[in-house]
Amino acid sequence: MSTVDPLLLSSSGSADSPSKHTAPARPSVGSLNCLCRADSCSSSVYEDCDTASVNFADEGDAIPRHCPEESDLSRVAERFQSADSHFFHRLSVECSQKERQRKISWGGVMEMQRSPSSLEVGVVSSSQEKPNRPPRGRNKSSHFEDLFSSEQEHDPRLIYINDPCRTNDRYEFTGNEIRTSKYTLITFLPKNLFIQFHRLAYVYFLVIAALNQLPPLAVFGRTASLFPLLFVLFVTAIKDGYEDWRRHRSDRNENNREALVLQHGDFRSKKWKHICVGEVVKIHSNETMPCDMVLLGTSDPNGIAYIQTMNLDGESNLKTRYARQETVTMISHSSYLGLIKCEQPNRNIYEFTATMELNNQRIPLGQSNIVLRGCQLKNTEWIIGVVVYAGQETKAMLNSTISRSKSSNLESYMNRETLWLSAFLLITCSVVATGMGVWLFKNTKNLDALPYYRRKYFTFGRENRKDFEFYGLALEIFFSFLSSVIIFQIMIPISLYITMELVRVGQSYFMIGDTRMYDSSSGSRFQCRSLNINEDLGQIRYIFSDKTGTLTQNKMEFQQASIYGRNYGSSLQVTSDSSHEITIAESSSQHDRKPKSEINVDALLLALLKQPLFGEERLAAHDFFLTLAACNTVIPVSTGGSPDLTNEVSEVGAIDYQGESPDEQALVIAASAYGYKLVERTTGHIVIDVQGERIRLDVLGLHEFDSVRKRMSVVVRFPDDTVKVLVKGADTSMLSILRTRNHDGLFDSLHAKTIETTENHLSSYSSEGLRTLVIGSKYLSNEEFSEWQERYEEASTSMTERSAKLRQAAALVECDLTLLGATGIEDKLQDGVPEAIESLRQAGIKVWVLTGDKQETAISIGLSCRLLTQGMHSIIINGSSEIECRSLLADAKAKFGIKSADLGKQDVEDLHNGDVSKLRSSNGQASESGIQNFQLTGVIANDKSVNIEESPNFDDAELALIIDGNSLVYILEKDLESELFDLATSCKVVICCRVAPLQKAGIVDLIKSRTSDMTLAIGDGANDVSMIQMADVGVGICGQEGRQAVMASDFAMGQFRFLKRLLLVHGHWNYQRMAYMILYNFYRNAVFVLMLFWYILHTAYSATLALTDWSSVFYSLIYTSVPTVVVGILDKDLSHNTLLYYPRLYEAGLRNEGYNMTLFWITMLDTLWQSLVLFYVPFFTYNISTMDIWSMGSLWTIAVVILVNIHLAMDIQRWVLITHLAIWGSIAATFLCMVLIDSIPIFPNLAGHYTIWLLQELTGLVFAL
């Protein structure tokens, strides 16, 4: 228990005392001054705050009354002056000044006591101990508890602005010091060993080494048996220690950076590690945020700031953040008072839920009001914010701990073979133990006469006149079994897992360094975010791809518009480059300079907009472009210029539109081109320049786009005091909320006709591959506005289920809308997409597109990217009920004779090869409802009845399945999954339209759960995360829709076309290398173990070795390990040009040609033959010679090392310098080690036999035959 701050107040008598002092004695009430800490929250030195005043209240009051005037304090003194003797009163006390509010009373308790001789003021808490601290963030201040009592169950944290002492000491928030290191000097050794022994391989080696320490089981020398484990532990510890030292150095540099923090009314420099939650921090341009802060104000009078989040999510484009207008005034008055209630720390960098209590107002705060640690301030002179999350609780630090782990398909097969090897190990050990038991049973009585039987054991043998120990037949058999396990330990390839990790690291290094997968336009390099599944890239059967931003550029160009039922766009082309700076120019412009963007406007539409604001069509056009300019989150930044209008084309000064949505930017640029230029946006108002006249719209509320509503709306107040809601959204969500009746309640035929015409225009846009949006608006009556405003304010300040409540509020106004028009935006294909898809399909990979766009748009894109081809028969499933979906699936299967599930193995292969002719019936007739043919133009032919017998070409036709999200609702949640699986796997192409994120994951799971095929999902947006995580391999595109997809992925790249090289080249190489390396390791270990096994059979099953201890240890550690890793990283069976030119070579991985059960057993049989040659050729050659057993062991060691390395050399496809060094260097290292370790006197004796050198050549020749 510790005491709280000693004293808050000083009397006037202390004015002559030093300016800095510790707590003085009790002052009188004549004049009270506040004491403030001189430096930081943890300082014990205080100083007088001359500008501060005293706030106080009776102890029972909720909030201290502010009494800055001396007269108020005098009245308090008079109350006690007139009271009876020995009367005292307790008050709640706090100190405050204009720049900051210091509440250092902790309990808010002060005694004012009148004794017979004096009137004194004392602080009871000066000698009072602190109570136990509550759990972090769970308790609320009594001053504000009544404001939040209804939402206590969600455990929010309270941040007192500019009151870090009260905020941190009361709630125990973490400091801003970060620590990414794992160890300290004290914890390094135990913690590092603990982490290392989490690997099963190390535990296995430890058990083997421990068994070898027991005298009855000692096969190797005790030091030699420990060396491999100690060596690996030591090397790993050195690596981990060096990496952690670098982290310590980085942490130290980061924590010692400085920022400006408000202290005693001035911004003073302070190290990052000393910044506390609740402090007010000032950041200047190009500086980095030290912690997560809520914006209070910026250098921009509208509270706008621009930040770059590259350090956080890798995006280089600027993001816009806002300070609330209510807090901007706080900065101007230098009055930092208020309370922030926010959610507990979490990893979601794209959401933030909080409220601020300021001047008896509850102000909602969201993601646009917070700047996160690691972001840089750009294009803004300065910002001021209050710290809400610090140190390890910042979103950047919480996300830095994310780790992903997957197991590769090849590794699962390897685990299966490991079980066979384990069984083989048990068999060989059992053979040795059984043989030992039989031999001992026959020779028990003759052990005294055997000269060499266990002579090294004689601890008590001499007393029994024996020079050996005998533990009984049963124990001897058991010890023989365990000794055999020690000898044959490398048969279980536990060390192979470590080797595979090293190889994958090397493979990832070369993939990352592949310059052909570098996107120069975005500066995005290839990223390996998961190191465990490199080889899976060579076995992908299904690719599930998003469309927008994945297949397309996600750079929108405004092409066509439908306004009041009339289509505009024959000459319309509104384009913006990556800078989003726009000008308006005529193609035959007389200006010499070339504008940064060319916008060719439609002459008819431009003429309409120049007419007086009168008539239904003119008003609709006005509201249409007003909605385009206002209903968005784009921020305009003026870069100068002056209007210069002509008849059809205009040139205006360049404006930089900053926004996170390419769609919105294209719409705002288009509105600007037609004279509706967005010139100013704040959280409270929007200013639009309409044909040279500025209109100010007060923003009353904003409902941002979400995937549930699929629309966005803004409620604005016009200068004439009318209130209107402006809405834009997808046609599926907008057409259903358009009004069908007029104000009199009668059917509005004119509006219905406009809706019908607009729908036709939307279909036309979609068939051209354009992205479509529908625009609508509605005037709100006073009653409608009041009801909405009440619900909106309640929802926007709610800390629980805010999104759902905002959707409910939006539903009140997003109804009965008047249709204004529709837009068609072109999203061009990325470079190389058609060629990439064509190559992937030639490689035997099925490409499925899962998109949220309309069916016509998806089909058009499918045609343009060569996913759909001429003559391909399409099966379209657009069901509105379970019965209809079932009927459509049944009709399609009947028409093409597609069998149901439980296909045979050959049938599955036929499906994989796209040959469905064998799965189709030869008789029967079915309706072709939903069966259509594609033409090159992308137009779909009319339905027609087809007799299968009369259409033999169907057997050779390729099928394409096109299904919408509404149908998937019934199919994926009912018992129709099997029907869909049968149909989809029979098709060459599958396109799913209007699908939700979870439906994308459901489609992936449909294939993943019913087949053993490898799946890959690729996308660029948040709506692709569930799909990416569901697939065996997830690939994220570094696009313009945030980094959620990249953060959830296993691999990340800048363009879809790189997927071709990733799979066909690196995937093929990685699979072939890893498959061969696994088989080679099985071979290398097994041939050594079998050689030892043959030796034991000739030594009375004695579980002894002819090899020296160090030779046995170094075999897998030095003699043969390096070449394995080098070949696993560098070998290439084919060049990258060959693999790209012949995509069908990729099918080797799909057919498991590099690794399968057959190859495993062939390898084991080859191993058996080579081990026999390896052992018996030297054995019979020197059977009657005088060569001792240790020389024979050295001979076998040299022979097996040369054998396995020559075997590897014969299989190498691509020789480079490092390969030569690894192969021949390993053989040379074997001789060198034997010279250094085993040469006295074994090696000289061995080298003296000329037949040994000849025998090495003969042995290699025999096994090669």
Secondary structure, 3 states (H helix, E strand, C coil): CCECCCCCEEEHHHHHCCCEECCCCCCECCCEEEEEECCCCCCCCEEEECCCEEEEEECCCCCCEECCCHHHHHHHHHHHHCCCCCEEEEEEEEEECCCCEECCCCCCCEEEEECCCCEEEECHHHCCECCCCCCCCCCCCCCCHHHHHHHHHHCCEEEECCCHHHHHHHHCCCCCCCCCCCCCCCCHHHHHHHHHCCCHHHHHHHHHHHHHCCHHHCCCCHHHHHHHHHHHHHHHHHHHHHHHHHHHHHHHHHHCCEEEEEECCEEEEEEHHHCCCCCEEEEECCCECCCEEEEEEECCCCCEEEEECHHHHCCCCEEEEECCHHHHHHHHCCCCCCEEEECCCCCCCCCCCEEEEECCEEEEECHHHEECCCCEEECCCEEEEEEEECHHHCHHHHHCCCCCCCCCHHHHHHHHHHHHHHHHHHHHHHHHHHHHHHHHHHHHHHHHHCCCCCCCCCCCCCCCCCCCCCCCHHHHHHHHHHHHHHHCHHHCCHHHHHHHHHHHHHHHHHHHCCHHHCECCCCECCEECCCCCHHHHHCEEEEEECCCCCCEEEEEEEEEEEECCEEECCCCEECCCCCCEECCCCCCCCCCCCCCCCEECCHHHHHHHCCCCCCHHHHHHHHHHHHHHHCCCCEEEECCCCCEECCCCEECCCEEEECCCHHHHHHHHHHHHCCEEEEEECCCEEEEEECCEEEEEEEEEEECCCCCCCEEEEEEECCCCCEEEEEEECHHHHHHHECCECCCCCECHHHHHHHHHHHHHHHHHHHCCEEEEEEEEEEECHHHHHHHHHHHHHHHCCCCCHHHHHHHHHHHHCCCEEEEEEEEEEEEECCCHHHHHHHHHHCCCEEEEECCCCHHHHHHHHHHCCCCCCCCEEEEECCCCHHHHHHHHHHHHHHHCCCCCCCCHHHHHHHHCCCCHHHCCCCCEECCCCEEEECCCCCECCCCCEEHHHCHHHHHCCEEEEEEHHHHHHHHHCCCHHHHHHHHHCCCEEEEECCCHHHHHHHHHHHHHHCCCEEEEEECCHHHHHHHHHCCEEEEECCCCCCHHHHHCCEEECCCCHHHHHHHHHHHHHHHHHHHHHHHHHHHHHHHHHHHHHHHHCCCCCCCCCCCHHHHHHHHHHHCHHHHHHHHHHCCCCCHHHHHHCHHHHHHHHCCCCCCHHHHHHHHHHHHHHHHHHHHHHHHHCCCCCCCHHHHHHHHHHHHHHHHHHHHHHHCCCCCHHHHHHHHHHHHHHHHHHHHHHCCCHHHHHHCCHHHHHHHHHHHHHHHC
